[in-house]
């Protein structure tokens, strides 16, 4: 009986430690707080140039996620644990009048945090992030159809390192117009824990955050890339963010998914104007 209790306590402690390592945050500077949330497989350092070009004095919190950027993986489900730890982080750090800048998956987390902690978060910048990407990628497919155990996921998990590298290298070409950044995007994906890469993306496909939008009090700026074309992107953002009241939507002119690589000066100007002005 004592051995059973010890085993249970050890497993419980292990799960707590795993949850505590779900995020890693690097803090830079002092001033009004900004939480920077990167996209899938992307380390917090992707924001370094943005931090250097945002005007004013800010306490910058750059987040990286478990399973990426050399961090140890955590147990599944992955995304909900990261969200919970970010809520705890904001509370523990006593962050108020907080701005969150999120790219792609980081935008999903920003939406959830702003809905969960409306009194803490005053502004959101959502870059290439849409509340339900499943609706765009797999129209009409319910979340219940998206499972960890699937033939596609098994194929991805069983893929050789060489084949996986070729796949992500090809995908990276569609993420940016800046050819010098394709290699680093590929490296970030290849370095990811494979199970986190496969099952973590499954978590994202299950999300539909549209019903959380009315809970958000934060003023919000949404920035999209015109890929495959600006009219379709504008229409998708307008429809999916219909329930969000205080928002502005802007579409970059010559970017793919990583606007910070393709049109950095446009991005900095939009962020600086937004942080300076009220909607």
C-alpha positions as CSV (number, residue, x, y, z in Angstrom):
1,X,0.0,0.0,0.0
2,X,2.9,2.4,0.9
3,X,4.5,1.5,-2.4
4,X,1.3,2.3,-4.3
5,X,0.9,5.7,-2.5
6,X,4.5,6.5,-3.3
7,X,4.0,5.6,-7.0
8,X,0.9,7.8,-7.2
9,X,2.7,10.7,-5.5
10,X,5.6,10.4,-7.9
11,X,3.3,10.3,-10.9
12,X,1.4,13.4,-9.6
13,X,4.7,15.3,-9.0
14,X,5.9,14.3,-12.4
15,X,2.8,15.7,-14.1
16,X,3.1,18.9,-12.1
17,X,6.7,19.4,-13.1
18,X,5.8,18.7,-16.7
19,X,3.0,21.3,-16.5
20,X,5.4,23.8,-15.0
21,X,7.7,23.4,-18.0
22,X,5.0,23.9,-20.5
23,X,6.3,27.4,-21.2
24,X,9.6,29.2,-21.0
25,X,9.5,33.0,-20.7
26,X,12.4,35.4,-21.3
27,X,11.9,38.9,-19.8
28,X,13.5,41.9,-21.3
29,X,13.3,45.6,-20.3
30,X,11.1,47.6,-18.0
31,X,7.9,49.5,-18.5
32,X,4.4,48.6,-19.7
33,X,4.1,44.9,-20.2
34,X,3.9,43.1,-23.6
35,X,3.5,39.4,-23.8
36,X,4.9,38.0,-27.1
37,X,3.4,34.6,-28.2
38,X,5.1,32.9,-31.3
39,X,3.5,30.5,-33.7
40,X,3.8,26.7,-34.0
41,X,7.4,25.4,-33.7
42,X,8.6,29.0,-33.4
43,X,10.8,30.1,-30.5
44,X,10.2,33.4,-28.6
45,X,13.4,34.8,-30.2
46,X,11.4,35.3,-33.5
47,X,10.2,38.5,-31.8
48,X,13.7,40.0,-31.1
49,X,13.6,42.4,-34.0
50,X,10.0,43.4,-33.2
51,X,11.0,44.1,-29.6
52,X,13.8,46.3,-30.8
53,X,11.5,48.3,-33.1
54,X,8.5,48.9,-30.8
55,X,8.5,52.4,-29.4
56,X,8.4,53.2,-25.7
57,X,9.5,51.5,-22.6
58,X,8.2,48.0,-22.2
59,X,8.7,44.9,-20.0
60,X,8.8,42.3,-22.7
61,X,7.8,38.7,-22.0
62,X,9.0,36.4,-24.8
63,X,7.4,32.9,-24.6
64,X,8.6,29.6,-26.0
65,X,6.6,26.4,-25.9
66,X,7.4,22.9,-24.6
67,X,8.6,20.5,-27.3
68,X,10.0,23.4,-29.4
69,X,13.2,25.5,-29.2
70,X,15.1,22.7,-27.4
71,X,12.5,22.5,-24.6
72,X,11.5,19.2,-23.2
73,X,8.0,17.9,-24.4
74,X,5.1,17.6,-22.1
75,X,2.2,15.1,-21.8
76,X,-0.8,15.5,-24.1
77,X,-3.1,17.3,-24.5
78,X,-0.4,20.0,-25.2
79,X,-2.2,23.2,-26.2
80,X,-4.7,23.3,-23.2
81,X,-1.7,22.9,-20.8
82,X,0.2,25.8,-22.4
83,X,-2.9,27.9,-22.2
84,X,-3.4,27.1,-18.5
85,X,0.2,27.9,-17.7
86,X,0.0,31.2,-19.5
87,X,-3.1,32.2,-17.4
88,X,-1.1,31.3,-14.3
89,X,1.9,33.2,-15.5
90,X,-0.1,36.4,-16.1
91,X,-1.7,36.1,-12.6
92,X,1.6,35.2,-10.8
93,X,3.4,38.1,-12.5
94,X,0.5,40.4,-11.7
95,X,0.4,41.7,-15.3
96,X,-2.2,44.3,-15.8
97,X,-2.9,46.7,-18.7
98,X,-1.2,44.0,-20.7
99,X,-0.7,44.0,-24.4
100,X,-0.4,40.6,-26.1
101,X,1.2,40.2,-29.5
102,X,0.5,36.8,-31.0
103,X,1.5,35.2,-34.3
104,X,-0.5,32.3,-35.7
105,X,-0.9,29.8,-32.8
106,X,0.2,32.6,-30.6
107,X,-2.9,34.5,-31.7
108,X,-5.1,31.6,-30.7
109,X,-3.6,31.8,-27.2
110,X,-4.0,35.6,-27.1
111,X,-7.7,35.2,-27.9
112,X,-8.2,32.7,-25.1
113,X,-6.2,34.7,-22.6
114,X,-8.1,37.9,-23.4
115,X,-11.4,36.0,-22.9
116,X,-10.3,34.4,-19.7
117,X,-8.6,37.5,-18.2
118,X,-10.5,40.5,-19.6
119,X,-9.5,42.8,-16.7
120,X,-5.8,42.1,-17.2
121,X,-5.5,42.6,-21.0
122,X,-6.1,45.9,-22.7
123,X,-4.8,45.3,-26.2
124,X,-4.3,42.5,-28.7
125,X,-2.3,42.3,-31.9
126,X,-3.2,39.2,-33.8
127,X,-0.9,38.4,-36.7
128,X,-1.9,35.8,-39.3
129,X,-4.3,34.1,-36.8
130,X,-7.9,33.1,-37.3
131,X,-10.3,31.8,-34.6
132,X,-11.1,28.5,-36.4
133,X,-8.5,27.4,-38.9
134,X,-10.3,24.1,-39.3
135,X,-13.2,25.9,-41.0
136,X,-10.7,27.3,-43.6
137,X,-8.6,24.2,-44.1
138,X,-11.3,21.5,-43.7
139,X,-14.7,23.1,-44.2
140,X,-17.6,21.2,-42.6
141,X,-15.4,18.8,-40.6
142,X,-16.4,18.7,-36.9
143,X,-13.8,18.8,-34.2
144,X,-14.9,15.4,-33.0
145,X,-13.5,14.0,-36.3
146,X,-10.0,15.3,-35.4
147,X,-8.2,12.7,-33.2
148,X,-4.6,11.9,-32.2
149,X,-4.9,8.4,-33.4
150,X,-5.4,8.7,-37.2
151,X,-3.7,7.3,-40.3
152,X,-2.3,10.7,-41.2
153,X,-0.8,11.2,-37.7
154,X,0.7,7.7,-37.7
155,X,2.3,8.4,-41.1
156,X,3.8,11.6,-39.7
157,X,5.1,9.9,-36.6
158,X,6.6,7.0,-38.6
159,X,8.2,9.2,-41.2
160,X,12.0,9.0,-41.5
161,X,14.0,12.0,-40.5
162,X,15.0,12.5,-44.2
163,X,11.4,12.5,-45.4
164,X,10.3,14.7,-42.5
165,X,13.0,17.3,-43.4
166,X,11.9,17.3,-47.0
167,X,8.3,17.8,-46.1
168,X,8.9,20.8,-43.7
169,X,11.5,22.3,-46.1
170,X,8.8,22.4,-48.8
171,X,6.2,23.8,-46.4
172,X,8.7,26.6,-45.3
173,X,8.8,28.0,-48.9
174,X,5.1,28.8,-48.6
175,X,5.5,30.6,-45.2
176,X,7.7,33.5,-46.3
177,X,8.8,35.5,-49.4
178,X,12.1,36.1,-47.7
179,X,14.3,33.3,-49.1
180,X,17.0,33.8,-46.4
181,X,14.5,32.8,-43.7
182,X,13.4,29.5,-45.3
183,X,16.3,27.6,-43.7
184,X,15.6,28.8,-40.1
185,X,11.9,28.0,-40.4
186,X,12.9,24.5,-41.6
187,X,15.4,24.1,-38.7
188,X,12.8,25.1,-36.1
189,X,10.3,22.5,-37.4
190,X,13.0,19.7,-37.7
191,X,14.2,20.4,-34.2
192,X,10.7,20.1,-32.7
193,X,9.7,17.0,-30.7
194,X,8.0,14.9,-33.3
195,X,5.0,13.9,-31.2
196,X,4.5,17.5,-30.1
197,X,4.6,18.5,-33.8
198,X,2.0,15.9,-34.8
199,X,-0.4,15.9,-31.8
200,X,0.1,19.6,-31.1
201,X,-1.1,20.5,-34.5
202,X,-4.1,18.1,-34.0
203,X,-4.9,20.2,-30.9
204,X,-4.9,23.4,-33.0
205,X,-7.2,21.9,-35.7
206,X,-9.8,21.1,-33.0
207,X,-10.0,24.7,-31.9
208,X,-13.0,27.0,-32.6
209,X,-12.6,30.2,-30.6
210,X,-15.4,32.2,-32.3
211,X,-17.8,32.0,-29.3
212,X,-15.1,33.4,-27.0
213,X,-14.8,36.6,-29.0
214,X,-17.7,38.4,-27.2
215,X,-15.9,37.9,-23.9
216,X,-13.0,40.0,-25.0
217,X,-12.8,43.6,-23.8
218,X,-9.3,44.3,-25.3
219,X,-9.0,46.6,-28.3
220,X,-7.7,44.4,-31.1
221,X,-5.7,44.8,-34.3
222,X,-5.7,41.9,-36.7
223,X,-3.0,41.7,-39.4
224,X,-3.2,39.3,-42.3
225,X,-1.1,38.3,-45.3
226,X,-2.6,38.4,-48.8
227,X,-2.0,34.7,-49.5
228,X,-3.5,33.4,-51.7
229,X,-5.2,36.8,-52.4
230,X,-6.1,39.8,-50.3
231,X,-9.9,39.7,-51.1
232,X,-10.3,36.2,-49.8
233,X,-8.2,36.8,-46.7
234,X,-10.1,40.0,-45.9
235,X,-13.4,38.1,-46.3
236,X,-12.2,35.2,-44.0
237,X,-11.1,37.6,-41.3
238,X,-14.3,39.7,-41.4
239,X,-16.5,36.6,-41.1
240,X,-14.5,34.8,-38.4
241,X,-14.0,37.9,-36.3
242,X,-17.7,39.0,-36.7
243,X,-18.4,38.6,-32.9
244,X,-15.4,40.7,-31.9
245,X,-16.4,44.3,-31.4
246,X,-13.4,46.6,-30.9
247,X,-11.2,45.6,-33.9
248,X,-9.3,46.8,-36.9
249,X,-8.2,44.5,-39.7
250,X,-5.3,45.3,-42.1
251,X,-3.9,43.1,-44.9
252,X,-0.3,43.4,-45.8
253,X,0.6,44.0,-49.4
254,X,3.4,41.5,-50.1
255,X,3.7,39.0,-47.3
256,X,3.1,35.3,-46.6
257,X,2.6,33.9,-43.2
258,X,5.6,35.4,-41.5
259,X,4.9,39.1,-41.9
260,X,7.7,39.9,-39.5
261,X,10.1,38.4,-42.1
262,X,8.5,39.7,-45.3
263,X,7.3,43.3,-44.3
264,X,8.9,44.1,-41.0
265,X,8.8,47.9,-41.3
266,X,5.0,47.7,-42.1
267,X,4.5,45.5,-39.1
268,X,6.4,47.8,-36.8
269,X,4.5,50.9,-38.0
270,X,1.2,49.2,-37.5
271,X,2.1,48.0,-34.0
272,X,3.5,51.4,-33.0
273,X,0.5,53.3,-34.2
274,X,-1.9,50.9,-32.5
275,X,-0.1,51.0,-29.2
276,X,0.0,54.8,-29.4
277,X,-3.6,55.4,-30.4
278,X,-7.0,54.4,-29.2
279,X,-9.4,52.6,-31.5
